[in-house]
Amino acid sequence: MAKDIKKFDTVVLGGGPGGYVAAIRAAQLGMSTCVIDEQPLGGVCVNWGCIPSKALLKTAETYQDIKHLAPELGIQAEIKGLDWKRIIKRSREVSEKNSSGVEFLVKRGKIHRPDGRFRIIGDRTIEVLNKNDRRTVLETIQGEHVIIATGSVNRNLPGVEIDGKQIITYKEAMLQEKQPKDLIVIGAGAIGVEFAYFYAALGTKVTLIELLPQILPVEDADSSKAVALAFRKLGMDIHTSTTVEAVTKSGKQVVVKTKSDKGKNEFKGDLCLVAIGFQANLKDWNFESTGIALDKGYIKVDEFYRTDKSGYYAIGDVIGPPQLAHLASHEGIVCVESIAGKSPRPIDYTSVPGCTYCQPQVASVGYTEAKCKELGIKYKAGKFPFSASGKARAVGHTDGFVKLLFEEEFGGLIGAHIVGSEATEMISELCVAKALEATAESIFEVMHPHPTLSEAVMEAAAAAYGHAIHI
């Protein structure tokens, strides 16, 4: 066992987008800092989620553009086939480059970076174990402040065995050696929808099953309807308000039995992707020894991410939804700045943007219409379709719209919803507008360049009060 204890001001457990950002910010603020993770830095986001999945989705988008948009643009192109191994390999290359970039940033910040598995053995005292031989202790570390940023793990359906071959998670969905002919996706949140689009766009027959009444359940109903329409045009089979009763293997196929108001049904496919969400990663590192309080299976924290145990903090997926990389990063910064006595502003959780990177893309911030009605908030809505946008017509992507919701009494922006080819790039303007409590008038009065897709934001704001010019 390691004899000497290395002491740090801040020790971060987990090197994902919450953990490594917290570590870098702590180092910037002059704290001696350590970040521990047995995986390459970047967490699920960089290694298995946000980044490599976008590389896969770019292939799908390009394939669809060559098939359907190129002829309209006057380009005669022939698709000879798909190099599936190259598609998968490129996504891994992109991931590895981003992860190595994060490792560089941590090294540049003079942050101690043990490459091993951590285990809590006492009050803010952690052993770093050899990741290939957990009996070997590499070093023992102690932190005045310990930030738990262990992320989340895939949530599974009760009674369903994930074998990683026929019944898979998002991780295996990124690593398939060959393209499946038929894929069943259980769960139509962002991850399920993105993989459903990727495979369907490249020719796989996809069946998408969702327990709730709409795909992308957290999004505005209009956004969900627009994506469902686009997916059905791709040939996707979508079943909402549907309960999965059993998932079994029958030879080389997976059989999914379901129940809905329409009765019982059975679907067969080469693969079944279970994408019903995530749960806190609290196993196998002796978390229970801390005695930290949980709330519904997640670590309970205050607005500055302090737990009920002095010296322990938690950020990111491990504290619960919304489980988003950009939110984890911001939580890490607020947490560390609070530790350093900087009095940061607590995060407004009604202003966290959400993005889904299928085509058309979906992005939103703030309340949906359904949420406004639930809370009894009176509002005005303005909507502008991309079919009326000159730029959208010019680039050949006219699906979707911008919809803005304004609180009726004072006129401030309380919700923004975009469906379109560049929705995830456009939402930031509306995040700023909401944070600054912009009104429809103030948004409309800001001159937007022409021709751009962002003009739709200006027009939607005007439409809320009947002043839109181009519809």
WOHUZI-V392007 format. One record per residue. N is the residue number from 1. RES is the residue in three letters. D_LAST is the distance of its C-alpha to the last C-alpha in Angstrom with 2 decimals. Layout:
n->N res->RES d_last->D_LAST
n->N res->RES d_last->D_LAST
This chain:
n->1 res->MET d_last->72.25
n->2 res->ALA d_last->70.88
n->3 res->LYS d_last->73.15
n->4 res->ASP d_last->71.21
n->5 res->ILE d_last->68.14
n->6 res->LYS d_last->65.47
n->7 res->LYS d_last->63.81
n->8 res->PHE d_last->60.32
n->9 res->ASP d_last->58.26
n->10 res->THR d_last->55.33
n->11 res->VAL d_last->55.40
n->12 res->VAL d_last->52.19
n->13 res->LEU d_last->52.55
n->14 res->GLY d_last->49.91
n->15 res->GLY d_last->48.24
n->16 res->GLY d_last->44.65
n->17 res->PRO d_last->41.59
n->18 res->GLY d_last->42.83
n->19 res->GLY d_last->46.48
n->20 res->TYR d_last->46.54
n->21 res->VAL d_last->44.07
n->22 res->ALA d_last->46.23
n->23 res->ALA d_last->49.31
n->24 res->ILE d_last->47.99
n->25 res->ARG d_last->46.88
n->26 res->ALA d_last->50.28
n->27 res->ALA d_last->52.06
n->28 res->GLN d_last->50.01
n->29 res->LEU d_last->51.18
n->30 res->GLY d_last->54.78
n->31 res->MET d_last->55.56
n->32 res->SER d_last->57.77
n->33 res->THR d_last->55.53
n->34 res->CYS d_last->55.91
n->35 res->VAL d_last->53.32
n->36 res->ILE d_last->54.68
n->37 res->ASP d_last->53.16
n->38 res->GLU d_last->54.85
n->39 res->GLN d_last->51.71
n->40 res->PRO d_last->50.20
n->41 res->LEU d_last->48.16
n->42 res->GLY d_last->44.46
n->43 res->GLY d_last->44.91
n->44 res->VAL d_last->42.93
n->45 res->CYS d_last->39.78
n->46 res->VAL d_last->41.28
n->47 res->ASN d_last->43.84
n->48 res->TRP d_last->42.31
n->49 res->GLY d_last->38.76
n->50 res->CYS d_last->35.88
n->51 res->ILE d_last->37.11
n->52 res->PRO d_last->38.76
n->53 res->SER d_last->36.13
n->54 res->LYS d_last->33.46
n->55 res->ALA d_last->35.79
n->56 res->LEU d_last->35.93
n->57 res->LEU d_last->32.17
n->58 res->LYS d_last->31.79
n->59 res->THR d_last->34.11
n->60 res->ALA d_last->32.08
n->61 res->GLU d_last->28.78
n->62 res->THR d_last->30.59
n->63 res->TYR d_last->32.24
n->64 res->GLN d_last->29.02
n->65 res->ASP d_last->27.48
n->66 res->ILE d_last->30.64
n->67 res->LYS d_last->30.62
n->68 res->HIS d_last->27.06
n->69 res->LEU d_last->25.26
n->70 res->ALA d_last->28.25
n->71 res->PRO d_last->28.63
n->72 res->GLU d_last->25.03
n->73 res->LEU d_last->25.77
n->74 res->GLY d_last->28.93
n->75 res->ILE d_last->31.30
n->76 res->GLN d_last->34.15
n->77 res->ALA d_last->35.36
n->78 res->GLU d_last->37.76
n->79 res->ILE d_last->38.11
n->80 res->LYS d_last->41.82
n->81 res->GLY d_last->41.59
n->82 res->LEU d_last->41.25
n->83 res->ASP d_last->43.78
n->84 res->TRP d_last->43.49
n->85 res->LYS d_last->46.17
n->86 res->ARG d_last->44.47
n->87 res->ILE d_last->41.15
n->88 res->ILE d_last->43.01
n->89 res->LYS d_last->45.23
n->90 res->ARG d_last->42.40
n->91 res->SER d_last->40.88
n->92 res->ARG d_last->44.34
n->93 res->GLU d_last->44.79
n->94 res->VAL d_last->41.57
n->95 res->SER d_last->42.68
n->96 res->GLU d_last->46.18
n->97 res->LYS d_last->45.07
n->98 res->ASN d_last->42.92
n->99 res->SER d_last->45.76
n->100 res->SER d_last->48.29
n->101 res->GLY d_last->46.06
n->102 res->VAL d_last->46.15
n->103 res->GLU d_last->49.93
n->104 res->PHE d_last->50.22
n->105 res->LEU d_last->48.35
n->106 res->VAL d_last->50.67
n->107 res->LYS d_last->53.72
n->108 res->ARG d_last->52.70
n->109 res->GLY d_last->52.40
n->110 res->LYS d_last->56.00
n->111 res->ILE d_last->55.00
n->112 res->HIS d_last->57.63
n->113 res->ARG d_last->56.26
n->114 res->PRO d_last->58.66
n->115 res->ASP d_last->57.84
n->116 res->GLY d_last->58.93
n->117 res->ARG d_last->58.29
n->118 res->PHE d_last->58.56
n->119 res->ARG d_last->60.47
n->120 res->ILE d_last->60.93
n->121 res->ILE d_last->64.66
n->122 res->GLY d_last->64.93
n->123 res->ASP d_last->63.23
n->124 res->ARG d_last->60.71
n->125 res->THR d_last->63.00
n->126 res->ILE d_last->61.73
n->127 res->GLU d_last->63.55
n->128 res->VAL d_last->62.00
n->129 res->LEU d_last->63.19
n->130 res->ASN d_last->63.51
n->131 res->LYS d_last->60.54
n->132 res->ASN d_last->62.80
n->133 res->ASP d_last->65.71
n->134 res->ARG d_last->64.87
n->135 res->ARG d_last->68.55
n->136 res->THR d_last->68.52
n->137 res->VAL d_last->67.42
n->138 res->LEU d_last->66.21
n->139 res->GLU d_last->65.96
n->140 res->THR d_last->65.63
n->141 res->ILE d_last->63.02
n->142 res->GLN d_last->62.61
n->143 res->GLY d_last->59.73
n->144 res->GLU d_last->59.65
n->145 res->HIS d_last->56.01
n->146 res->VAL d_last->54.88
n->147 res->ILE d_last->51.19
n->148 res->ILE d_last->50.50
n->149 res->ALA d_last->47.58
n->150 res->THR d_last->48.61
n->151 res->GLY d_last->45.17
n->152 res->SER d_last->44.83
n->153 res->VAL d_last->45.97
n->154 res->ASN d_last->44.42
n->155 res->ARG d_last->44.50
n->156 res->ASN d_last->46.15
n->157 res->LEU d_last->46.19
n->158 res->PRO d_last->49.49
n->159 res->GLY d_last->52.00
n->160 res->VAL d_last->50.13
n->161 res->GLU d_last->52.03
n->162 res->ILE d_last->50.09
n->163 res->ASP d_last->52.30
n->164 res->GLY d_last->50.12
n->165 res->LYS d_last->50.62
n->166 res->GLN d_last->49.02
n->167 res->ILE d_last->47.59
n->168 res->ILE d_last->45.90
n->169 res->THR d_last->43.89
n->170 res->TYR d_last->41.21
n->171 res->LYS d_last->44.09
n->172 res->GLU d_last->45.54
n->173 res->ALA d_last->42.10
n->174 res->MET d_last->41.97
n->175 res->LEU d_last->45.42
n->176 res->GLN d_last->45.69
n->177 res->GLU d_last->48.10
n->178 res->LYS d_last->46.47
n->179 res->GLN d_last->43.18
n->180 res->PRO d_last->43.45
n->181 res->LYS d_last->42.76
n->182 res->ASP d_last->41.61
n->183 res->LEU d_last->40.36
n->184 res->ILE d_last->39.90
n->185 res->VAL d_last->37.94
n->186 res->ILE d_last->38.69
n->187 res->GLY d_last->36.17
n->188 res->ALA d_last->32.41
n->189 res->GLY d_last->31.95
n->190 res->ALA d_last->30.87
n->191 res->ILE d_last->34.15
n->192 res->GLY d_last->34.34
n->193 res->VAL d_last->30.78
n->194 res->GLU d_last->31.31
n->195 res->PHE d_last->34.57
n->196 res->ALA d_last->33.27
n->197 res->TYR d_last->30.57
n->198 res->PHE d_last->33.16
n->199 res->TYR d_last->35.63
n->200 res->ALA d_last->33.32
n->201 res->ALA d_last->31.56
n->202 res->LEU d_last->35.07
n->203 res->GLY d_last->36.18
n->204 res->THR d_last->37.83
n->205 res->LYS d_last->37.35
n->206 res->VAL d_last->35.97
n->207 res->THR d_last->36.24
n->208 res->LEU d_last->34.41
n->209 res->ILE d_last->35.89
n->210 res->GLU d_last->34.64
n->211 res->LEU d_last->36.47
n->212 res->LEU d_last->33.47
n->213 res->PRO d_last->30.76
n->214 res->GLN d_last->28.16
n->215 res->ILE d_last->28.40
n->216 res->LEU d_last->27.76
n->217 res->PRO d_last->28.96
n->218 res->VAL d_last->28.26
n->219 res->GLU d_last->24.54
n->220 res->ASP d_last->21.76
n->221 res->ALA d_last->21.78
n->222 res->ASP d_last->18.26
n->223 res->SER d_last->19.46
n->224 res->SER d_last->22.63
n->225 res->LYS d_last->21.09
n->226 res->ALA d_last->18.99
n->227 res->VAL d_last->22.20
n->228 res->ALA d_last->24.36
n->229 res->LEU d_last->22.31
n->230 res->ALA d_last->22.63
n->231 res->PHE d_last->26.30
n->232 res->ARG d_last->27.09
n->233 res->LYS d_last->25.80
n->234 res->LEU d_last->28.42
n->235 res->GLY d_last->30.98
n->236 res->MET d_last->31.49
n->237 res->ASP d_last->33.13
n->238 res->ILE d_last->31.75
n->239 res->HIS d_last->33.70
n->240 res->THR d_last->32.63
n->241 res->SER d_last->34.75
n->242 res->THR d_last->37.66
n->243 res->THR d_last->40.95
n->244 res->VAL d_last->43.09
n->245 res->GLU d_last->46.67
n->246 res->ALA d_last->48.49
n->247 res->VAL d_last->48.19
n->248 res->THR d_last->51.24
n->249 res->LYS d_last->52.47
n->250 res->SER d_last->53.91
n->251 res->GLY d_last->55.42
n->252 res->LYS d_last->52.78
n->253 res->GLN d_last->49.92
n->254 res->VAL d_last->48.33
n->255 res->VAL d_last->47.90
n->256 res->VAL d_last->45.37
n->257 res->LYS d_last->45.91
n->258 res->THR d_last->43.20
n->259 res->LYS d_last->42.71
n->260 res->SER d_last->39.69
n->261 res->ASP d_last->39.06
n->262 res->LYS d_last->39.20
n->263 res->GLY d_last->42.68
n->264 res->LYS d_last->44.43
n->265 res->ASN d_last->43.44
n->266 res->GLU d_last->44.91
n->267 res->PHE d_last->43.32
n->268 res->LYS d_last->45.25
n->269 res->GLY d_last->44.48
n->270 res->ASP d_last->46.23
n->271 res->LEU d_last->44.92
n->272 res->CYS d_last->43.54
n->273 res->LEU d_last->41.61
n->274 res->VAL d_last->41.91
n->275 res->ALA d_last->39.03
n->276 res->ILE d_last->39.12
n->277 res->GLY d_last->39.14
n->278 res->PHE d_last->41.78
n->279 res->GLN d_last->44.67
n->280 res->ALA d_last->46.50
n->281 res->ASN d_last->49.01
n->282 res->LEU d_last->52.14
n->283 res->LYS d_last->54.79
n->284 res->ASP d_last->57.63
n->285 res->TRP d_last->57.86
n->286 res->ASN d_last->59.71
n->287 res->PHE d_last->56.88
n->288 res->GLU d_last->58.65
n->289 res->SER d_last->61.53
n->290 res->THR d_last->59.41
n->291 res->GLY d_last->59.05
n->292 res->ILE d_last->55.46
n->293 res->ALA d_last->53.58
n->294 res->LEU d_last->50.85
n->295 res->ASP d_last->48.02
n->296 res->LYS d_last->46.89
n->297 res->GLY d_last->48.30
n->298 res->TYR d_last->46.73
n->299 res->ILE d_last->48.45
n->300 res->LYS d_last->47.98
n->301 res->VAL d_last->47.14
n->302 res->ASP d_last->46.25
n->303 res->GLU d_last->43.42
n->304 res->PHE d_last->45.41
n->305 res->TYR d_last->46.28
n->306 res->ARG d_last->49.89
n->307 res->THR d_last->51.54
n->308 res->ASP d_last->54.31
n->309 res->LYS d_last->56.91
n->310 res->SER d_last->57.70
n->311 res->GLY d_last->56.83
n->312 res->TYR d_last->54.44
n->313 res->TYR d_last->50.66
n->314 res->ALA d_last->47.97
n->315 res->ILE d_last->44.47
n->316 res->GLY d_last->41.91
n->317 res->ASP d_last->41.79
n->318 res->VAL d_last->45.26
n->319 res->ILE d_last->44.03
n->320 res->GLY d_last->41.35
n->321 res->PRO d_last->37.63
n->322 res->PRO d_last->35.11
n->323 res->GLN d_last->37.07
n->324 res->LEU d_last->35.20
n->325 res->ALA d_last->36.76
n->326 res->HIS d_last->34.85
n->327 res->LEU d_last->35.74
n->328 res->ALA d_last->39.38
n->329 res->SER d_last->39.49
n->330 res->HIS d_last->38.26
n->331 res->GLU d_last->40.70
n->332 res->GLY d_last->43.45
n->333 res->ILE d_last->42.80
n->334 res->VAL d_last->42.73
n->335 res->CYS d_last->45.86
n->336 res->VAL d_last->47.82
n->337 res->GLU d_last->46.87
n->338 res->SER d_last->48.00
n->339 res->ILE d_last->51.26
n->340 res->ALA d_last->51.71
n->341 res->GLY d_last->51.27
n->342 res->LYS d_last->48.05
n->343 res->SER d_last->46.31
n->344 res->PRO d_last->42.95
n->345 res->ARG d_last->39.95
n->346 res->PRO d_last->39.61
n->347 res->ILE d_last->36.57
n->348 res->ASP d_last->33.72
n->349 res->TYR d_last->33.26
n->350 res->THR d_last->29.92
n->351 res->SER d_last->28.60
n->352 res->VAL d_last->29.83
n->353 res->PRO d_last->27.16
n->354 res->GLY d_last->27.35
n->355 res->CYS d_last->26.55
n->356 res->THR d_last->27.00
n->357 res->TYR d_last->27.33
n->358 res->CYS d_last->26.81
n->359 res->GLN d_last->24.09
n->360 res->PRO d_last->21.32
n->361 res->GLN d_last->22.46
n->362 res->VAL d_last->22.00
n->363 res->ALA d_last->22.30
n->364 res->SER d_last->22.32
n->365 res->VAL d_last->24.01
n->366 res->GLY d_last->24.91
n->367 res->TYR d_last->24.47
n->368 res->THR d_last->22.76
n->369 res->GLU d_last->21.55
n->370 res->ALA d_last->24.87
n->371 res->LYS d_last->26.84
n->372 res->CYS d_last->25.32
n->373 res->LYS d_last->26.33
n->374 res->GLU d_last->29.71
n->375 res->LEU d_last->30.39
n->376 res->GLY d_last->29.25
n->377 res->ILE d_last->26.69
n->378 res->LYS d_last->24.17
n->379 res->TYR d_last->20.75
n->380 res->LYS d_last->17.08
n->381 res->ALA d_last->14.57
n->382 res->GLY d_last->11.19
n->383 res->LYS d_last->9.59
n->384 res->PHE d_last->7.44
n->385 res->PRO d_last->8.54
n->386 res->PHE d_last->10.58
n->387 res->SER d_last->10.00
n->388 res->ALA d_last->6.95
n->389 res->SER d_last->9.58
n->390 res->GLY d_last->12.02
n->391 res->LYS d_last->14.86
n->392 res->ALA d_last->14.51
n->393 res->ARG d_last->14.72
n->394 res->ALA d_last->17.59
n->395 res->VAL d_last->19.54
n->396 res->GLY d_last->19.05
n->397 res->HIS d_last->17.86
n->398 res->THR d_last->14.45
n->399 res->ASP d_last->15.63
n->400 res->GLY d_last->14.53
n->401 res->PHE d_last->12.20
n->402 res->VAL d_last->12.75
n->403 res->LYS d_last->13.53
n->404 res->LEU d_last->15.24
n->405 res->LEU d_last->17.69
n->406 res->PHE d_last->19.16
n->407 res->GLU d_last->22.48
n->408 res->GLU d_last->22.20
n->409 res->GLU d_last->25.37
n->410 res->PHE d_last->25.31
n->411 res->GLY d_last->21.72
n->412 res->GLY d_last->22.80
n->413 res->LEU d_last->21.00
n->414 res->ILE d_last->22.85
n->415 res->GLY d_last->21.03
n->416 res->ALA d_last->18.83
n->417 res->HIS d_last->18.14
n->418 res->ILE d_last->17.08
n->419 res->VAL d_last->17.53
n->420 res->GLY d_last->17.54
n->421 res->SER d_last->20.06
n->422 res->GLU d_last->20.73
n->423 res->ALA d_last->19.94
n->424 res->THR d_last->23.52
n->425 res->GLU d_last->23.42
n->426 res->MET d_last->20.24
n->427 res->ILE d_last->21.47
n->428 res->SER d_last->24.10
n->429 res->GLU d_last->21.85
n->430 res->LEU d_last->20.91
n->431 res->CYS d_last->24.61
n->432 res->VAL d_last->25.52
n->433 res->ALA d_last->22.89
n->434 res->LYS d_last->24.25
n->435 res->ALA d_last->27.80
n->436 res->LEU d_last->27.27
n->437 res->GLU d_last->25.69
n->438 res->ALA d_last->22.59
n->439 res->THR d_last->20.29
n->440 res->ALA d_last->16.52
n->441 res->GLU d_last->17.36
n->442 res->SER d_last->19.70
n->443 res->ILE d_last->17.36
n->444 res->PHE d_last->14.59
n->445 res->GLU d_last->17.48
n->446 res->VAL d_last->18.80
n->447 res->MET d_last->17.95
n->448 res->HIS d_last->16.71
n->449 res->PRO d_last->17.97
n->450 res->HIS d_last->16.09
n->451 res->PRO d_last->15.80
n->452 res->THR d_last->16.09
n->453 res->LEU d_last->14.85
n->454 res->SER d_last->15.35
n->455 res->GLU d_last->12.42
n->456 res->ALA d_last->10.55
n->457 res->VAL d_last->13.01
n->458 res->MET d_last->12.20
n->459 res->GLU d_last->8.44
n->460 res->ALA d_last->9.69
n->461 res->ALA d_last->12.33
n->462 res->ALA d_last->10.34
n->463 res->ALA d_last->8.34
n->464 res->ALA d_last->11.95
n->465 res->TYR d_last->12.69
n->466 res->GLY d_last->9.75
n->467 res->HIS d_last->9.30
n->468 res->ALA d_last->6.18
n->469 res->ILE d_last->5.92
n->470 res->HIS d_last->3.81
n->471 res->ILE d_last->0.00
